[in-house]
Amino acid sequence: MEVPSHDGLLPGIPGKRCAHCNTQTTPLWRNGPDGPKTLCNACGVRDNRRHAKVRPPSRNPGKSLMTLEAPA
C-alpha cells in the first residue's frame, strides 16, 4: 500500500489567499487588518511584530497589575 505524496506542501483552501502575499497554503491563518483569518502565518507574524513596535511602552515595565505589596 503506497501513501500518496503531497510534495511537502500543505493543502490550500480553495479560493482562500493571504491578503498580503497571495499564498494559498499556510499552517495557520492569522487575523489581519482586513479581518479575521486574512493573513498567512508568515505575514500575520510580521504584522504582529510591526504593531508591537508602534505600541506605547507600559507605564510600569516589569511590574504586574496583580502584584500585591505587604503592609509595612
C-alpha positions as CSV (number, residue, x, y, z in Angstrom):
1,M,0.0,0.0,0.0
2,E,1.5,3.3,-1.1
3,V,0.9,6.7,0.6
4,P,0.1,9.5,-1.8
5,S,2.8,12.2,-1.9
6,H,1.9,15.8,-1.1
7,D,5.3,17.1,-2.2
8,G,5.8,18.6,1.3
9,L,3.0,21.2,0.6
10,L,0.1,22.0,2.9
11,P,-3.3,21.7,1.3
12,G,-4.8,25.0,0.4
13,I,-8.4,26.1,1.0
14,P,-9.9,26.7,-2.5
15,G,-10.4,30.4,-3.1
16,K,-8.6,31.5,0.1
17,R,-5.5,33.7,-0.3
18,C,-3.3,35.8,2.0
19,A,-4.3,39.4,1.8
20,H,-0.6,40.4,1.7
21,C,1.4,37.8,-0.3
22,N,-1.4,35.8,-2.0
23,T,-0.3,32.4,-0.9
24,Q,-2.9,29.7,-0.6
25,T,-1.0,27.4,1.8
26,T,-0.1,28.0,5.4
27,P,-0.2,26.0,8.6
28,L,-2.2,28.8,10.3
29,W,-4.4,31.7,9.1
30,R,-4.0,34.8,11.2
31,N,-6.1,37.9,11.8
32,G,-5.0,40.9,9.8
33,P,-6.1,44.5,9.1
34,D,-8.8,43.2,6.7
35,G,-10.4,41.0,9.4
36,P,-10.1,37.5,10.9
37,K,-8.0,34.9,9.1
38,T,-7.0,37.1,6.2
39,L,-3.2,36.7,6.6
40,C,-1.0,33.6,6.2
41,N,1.1,32.6,9.2
42,A,4.3,34.4,8.0
43,C,2.5,37.7,7.1
44,G,0.5,37.6,10.4
45,V,3.6,37.2,12.5
46,R,5.3,40.1,10.6
47,D,2.2,42.2,11.0
48,N,2.0,41.5,14.8
49,R,5.7,42.4,15.2
50,R,5.2,45.7,13.3
51,H,2.3,46.6,15.6
52,A,4.2,45.7,18.7
53,K,6.9,48.3,17.8
54,V,4.4,51.1,17.5
55,R,2.5,50.4,20.7
56,P,3.4,52.8,23.6
57,P,5.5,51.2,26.3
58,S,3.8,50.2,29.5
59,R,3.9,52.6,32.4
60,N,5.4,50.1,34.9
61,P,7.6,47.7,33.0
62,G,8.3,44.5,34.8
63,K,5.5,45.1,37.3
64,S,2.4,43.1,37.1
65,L,-1.0,44.6,37.9
66,M,-1.6,41.7,40.2
67,T,1.5,42.3,42.4
68,L,0.5,43.0,45.9
69,E,2.8,44.6,48.4
70,A,2.8,43.5,52.0
71,P,1.9,46.2,54.6
72,A,4.9,47.7,56.4
